Amino acid sequence: MLLSSAATRAKAKWNSANYNQVKISINPVLASSFRAACAAAGVSIASVLSQFMAEYSATKAMQHADKKTSEVSLSTKKKRSITVRKLTYQLEQIREAEEQSMENIPENLRSAGPFEEAEERIRLMEEAIEILECLY
């Protein structure tokens, strides 16, 4: 059934408002082969190319998102590493201050509670430092 000129114009107007044309230049043998494969499958060239473009775009968008996520992760990992190093440094400074404080405790009080508590704090800080150093 042939369309009237008014129907043809209406369809052309609708197509121009709702579709974009994509022009490609390819090898004539490839074009002929592709056209024949589409005809044999009973599908339009436009539908095959549209499906390919949609799948390709989605795949590239996911790869781009994965790359951005990876970049964010690296950036986040770097930030955490810096924070852990700062924390480790601060713990080392506190441990050194605690050791100096212990050295100032008189000999006769070294078996008393405050000295033992200081030893325990130092031991715990050293353990925390080791754990932090293992993290990053």
ZIDAQUI-V224491 format. One record per run of one state. SS is the DSSP state (@ for helix, = for strand, . for the rest). FROM is the first residue (numbers start at 1). TO is the last residue. Records with the same first field share a line. If there is no record, write none. Layout:
BEGIN
SS = FROM-TO + FROM-TO
END
This chain:
BEGIN
. = 1-4 + 19-27 + 42-44 + 104-106 + 110-112 + 136-136
@ = 5-18 + 28-41 + 45-103 + 107-109 + 113-135
END
